[in-house]
Amino acid sequence: AAPSSPKGARAQGGKRKVTISWEANPEADITRYQIYKKTPFGFKKSGSTQGLSYTDGKLRDGKTYTYKITAVDKDGLESPFSQEVSATTAPK
């Protein structure tokens, strides 16, 4: 079965970056978390990490960005999306 979706997601804006963090999944076989960023065409994969946070850098000043996270297990099964989280980068 696919893992459960990541819980406790939150986002924090900074200078030209947004840091997303979340709680560890309860499943023992999670190998990575994938981060998806909202675009005009839907959510597109932005990156992945083995940790519990991800920083999206080189963003535009004073702009709001929205993300969702999934968990991937050792069999390559991907969870449903987490809830959406948004943060605004610092103004110029």
Secondary structure, 3 states (H helix, E strand, C coil): CCCCCCCCCEEEEECCEEEEECCCCCCCCEEEEEEEEEECCEEEEEEEECCCEEEECCCCCCCEEEEEEEEEECCCCECCCCCCEEEECCCC
